[in-house]
Protein backbone atom coordinates (compact mmCIF):
# COMPACT_ATOMS: atom_id res chain seq x y z
CA UNK A 1 0.00 0.00 0.00
CA UNK A 2 1.67 3.18 -1.18
CA UNK A 3 -0.94 5.90 -0.80
CA UNK A 4 -1.26 7.77 2.48
CA UNK A 5 -4.27 6.90 4.58
CA UNK A 6 -7.07 9.29 5.41
CA UNK A 7 -8.76 9.54 8.78
CA UNK A 8 -11.70 7.63 7.25
CA UNK A 9 -9.34 4.84 6.22
CA UNK A 10 -7.86 4.64 9.72
CA UNK A 11 -11.29 4.51 11.36
CA UNK A 12 -12.35 1.74 8.99
CA UNK A 13 -9.10 -0.11 9.81
CA UNK A 14 -10.12 0.02 13.49
CA UNK A 15 -13.53 -1.47 12.72
CA UNK A 16 -12.10 -4.17 10.47
CA UNK A 17 -9.52 -5.01 13.11
CA UNK A 18 -12.24 -5.30 15.76
CA UNK A 19 -14.22 -7.61 13.50
CA UNK A 20 -11.28 -9.76 12.38
CA UNK A 21 -9.39 -10.12 15.66
CA UNK A 22 -11.24 -13.30 16.62
CA UNK A 23 -10.50 -14.80 13.17
CA UNK A 24 -14.07 -14.34 11.97
CA UNK A 25 -15.78 -11.38 10.40
CA UNK A 26 -19.42 -12.26 10.95
CA UNK A 27 -22.42 -10.74 9.20
CA UNK A 28 -23.60 -8.79 12.25
CA UNK A 29 -20.23 -7.08 12.59
CA UNK A 30 -20.04 -6.27 8.89
CA UNK A 31 -23.60 -4.95 8.95
CA UNK A 32 -22.74 -2.78 11.95
CA UNK A 33 -19.71 -1.33 10.14
CA UNK A 34 -21.97 -0.36 7.24
CA UNK A 35 -24.53 1.19 9.60
CA UNK A 36 -21.88 3.22 11.41
CA UNK A 37 -20.45 4.54 8.17
CA UNK A 38 -23.95 5.36 6.98
CA UNK A 39 -25.05 7.51 9.90
CA UNK A 40 -22.10 8.88 11.89
CA UNK A 41 -21.10 12.49 11.18
CA UNK A 42 -17.41 11.56 11.05
CA UNK A 43 -18.17 9.61 7.83
CA UNK A 44 -20.45 12.26 6.29
CA UNK A 45 -18.26 12.84 3.21
CA UNK A 46 -16.99 9.25 2.89
CA UNK A 47 -17.37 7.54 -0.50
CA UNK A 48 -19.05 4.18 0.23
CA UNK A 49 -17.46 2.64 -2.87
CA UNK A 50 -14.10 2.79 -1.08
CA UNK A 51 -15.17 0.61 1.84
CA UNK A 52 -14.32 -2.79 0.32
CA UNK A 53 -10.87 -1.77 -1.00
CA UNK A 54 -10.00 -0.16 2.35
CA UNK A 55 -11.15 -3.26 4.24
CA UNK A 56 -9.08 -5.47 1.92
CA UNK A 57 -5.99 -3.29 2.44
CA UNK A 58 -6.44 -3.58 6.19
CA UNK A 59 -6.91 -7.35 6.01
CA UNK A 60 -3.73 -7.65 3.95
CA UNK A 61 -1.78 -5.68 6.55
CA UNK A 62 -3.24 -7.77 9.37
CA UNK A 63 -2.20 -10.96 7.59
CA UNK A 64 1.39 -9.75 7.23
CA UNK A 65 4.26 -10.01 9.69
CA UNK A 66 3.37 -8.30 12.99
CA UNK A 67 0.14 -7.25 11.28
CA UNK A 68 -1.76 -6.16 14.36
CA UNK A 69 1.10 -3.93 15.53
CA UNK A 70 1.48 -2.47 12.05
CA UNK A 71 -2.22 -1.59 11.83
CA UNK A 72 -2.29 -0.15 15.35
CA UNK A 73 0.72 2.05 14.57
CA UNK A 74 -0.78 3.09 11.25
CA UNK A 75 -4.03 4.10 12.93
CA UNK A 76 -2.23 6.07 15.64
CA UNK A 77 0.00 7.85 13.14
CA UNK A 78 -2.89 8.67 10.77
CA UNK A 79 -5.66 9.82 13.06
CA UNK A 80 -5.69 13.26 14.63
CA UNK A 81 -5.72 12.94 18.43
CA UNK A 82 -9.26 14.34 18.59
CA UNK A 83 -10.49 11.14 16.86
CA UNK A 84 -8.75 8.67 19.18
CA UNK A 85 -11.80 8.26 21.39
CA UNK A 86 -13.98 7.97 18.27
CA UNK A 87 -11.78 5.13 17.04
CA UNK A 88 -12.10 3.38 20.38
CA UNK A 89 -15.88 3.83 20.37
CA UNK A 90 -16.08 2.34 16.87
CA UNK A 91 -14.04 -0.68 17.97
CA UNK A 92 -16.38 -1.19 20.93
CA UNK A 93 -19.44 -0.90 18.66
CA UNK A 94 -18.17 -3.55 16.26
CA UNK A 95 -16.97 -5.88 19.01
CA UNK A 96 -20.42 -5.60 20.65
CA UNK A 97 -22.43 -6.08 17.47
CA UNK A 98 -22.97 -9.81 17.98
CA UNK A 99 -23.86 -9.26 21.67
CA UNK A 100 -20.81 -11.22 22.77
CA UNK A 101 -17.36 -9.72 23.33
CA UNK A 102 -14.70 -12.40 23.16
CA UNK A 103 -11.33 -12.44 24.92
CA UNK A 104 -9.51 -11.54 21.69
CA UNK A 105 -11.72 -8.50 21.25
CA UNK A 106 -11.10 -7.39 24.83
CA UNK A 107 -7.36 -7.74 24.25
CA UNK A 108 -7.60 -5.63 21.09
CA UNK A 109 -9.52 -2.94 22.96
CA UNK A 110 -6.78 -2.90 25.58
CA UNK A 111 -4.06 -2.65 22.93
CA UNK A 112 -5.94 0.11 21.12
CA UNK A 113 -6.47 2.04 24.36
CA UNK A 114 -2.79 1.82 25.21
CA UNK A 115 -1.57 2.61 21.70
CA UNK A 116 -3.77 5.69 21.47
CA UNK A 117 -2.95 6.78 25.01
CA UNK A 118 -6.59 6.90 26.09
CA UNK A 119 -7.36 7.10 29.78
CA UNK A 120 -9.17 4.23 31.44
CA UNK A 121 -12.07 6.39 32.61
CA UNK A 122 -12.89 7.53 29.06
CA UNK A 123 -12.70 3.95 27.79
CA UNK A 124 -14.84 2.67 30.66
CA UNK A 125 -17.50 5.27 29.82
CA UNK A 126 -17.48 4.24 26.16
CA UNK A 127 -17.72 0.57 27.12
CA UNK A 128 -20.51 1.21 29.62
CA UNK A 129 -22.54 3.11 27.04
CA UNK A 130 -22.24 0.14 24.68
CA UNK A 131 -23.49 -2.19 27.41
CA UNK A 132 -26.51 0.05 27.89
CA UNK A 133 -27.22 0.25 24.13
CA UNK A 134 -26.88 -3.47 23.44
CA UNK A 135 -28.67 -4.76 26.54
CA UNK A 136 -31.56 -7.08 25.83
CA UNK A 137 -34.93 -6.08 27.32
C-alpha positions, -999 to 999 in steps of 0.1 A, spaced: 0 0 0 17 32 -12 -9 59 -8 -13 78 25 -43 69 46 -71 93 54 -88 95 88 -117 76 72 -93 48 62 -79 46 97 -113 45 114 -123 17 90 -91 -1 98 -101 0 135 -135 -15 127 -121 -42 105 -95 -50 131 -122 -53 158 -142 -76 135 -113 -98 124 -94 -101 157 -112 -133 166 -105 -148 132 -141 -143 120 -158 -114 104 -194 -123 110 -224 -107 92 -236 -88 123 -202 -71 126 -200 -63 89 -236 -50 90 -227 -28 120 -197 -13 101 -220 -4 72 -245 12 96 -219 32 114 -204 45 82 -239 54 70 -251 75 99 -221 89 119 -211 125 112 -174 116 111 -182 96 78 -205 123 63 -183 128 32 -170 92 29 -174 75 -5 -190 42 2 -175 26 -29 -141 28 -11 -152 6 18 -143 -28 3 -109 -18 -10 -100 -2 23 -112 -33 42 -91 -55 19 -60 -33 24 -64 -36 62 -69 -74 60 -37 -77 39 -18 -57 65 -32 -78 94 -22 -110 76 14 -98 72 43 -100 97 34 -83 130 1 -73 113 -18 -62 144 11 -39 155 15 -25 121 -22 -16 118 -23 -1 154 7 21 146 -8 31 112 -40 41 129 -22 61 156 0 79 131 -29 87 108 -57 98 131 -57 133 146 -57 129 184 -93 143 186 -105 111 169 -88 87 192 -118 83 214 -140 80 183 -118 51 170 -121 34 204 -159 38 204 -161 23 169 -140 -7 180 -164 -12 209 -194 -9 187 -182 -35 163 -170 -59 190 -204 -56 206 -224 -61 175 -230 -98 180 -239 -93 217 -208 -112 228 -174 -97 233 -147 -124 232 -113 -124 249 -95 -115 217 -117 -85 213 -111 -74 248 -74 -77 242 -76 -56 211 -95 -29 230 -68 -29 256 -41 -26 229 -59 1 211 -65 20 244 -28 18 252 -16 26 217 -38 57 215 -30 68 250 -66 69 261 -74 71 298 -92 42 314 -121 64 326 -129 75 291 -127 40 278 -148 27 307 -175 53 298 -175 42 262 -177 6 271 -205 12 296 -225 31 270 -222 1 247 -235 -22 274 -265 0 279 -272 2 241 -269 -35 234 -287 -48 265 -316 -71 258 -349 -61 273 
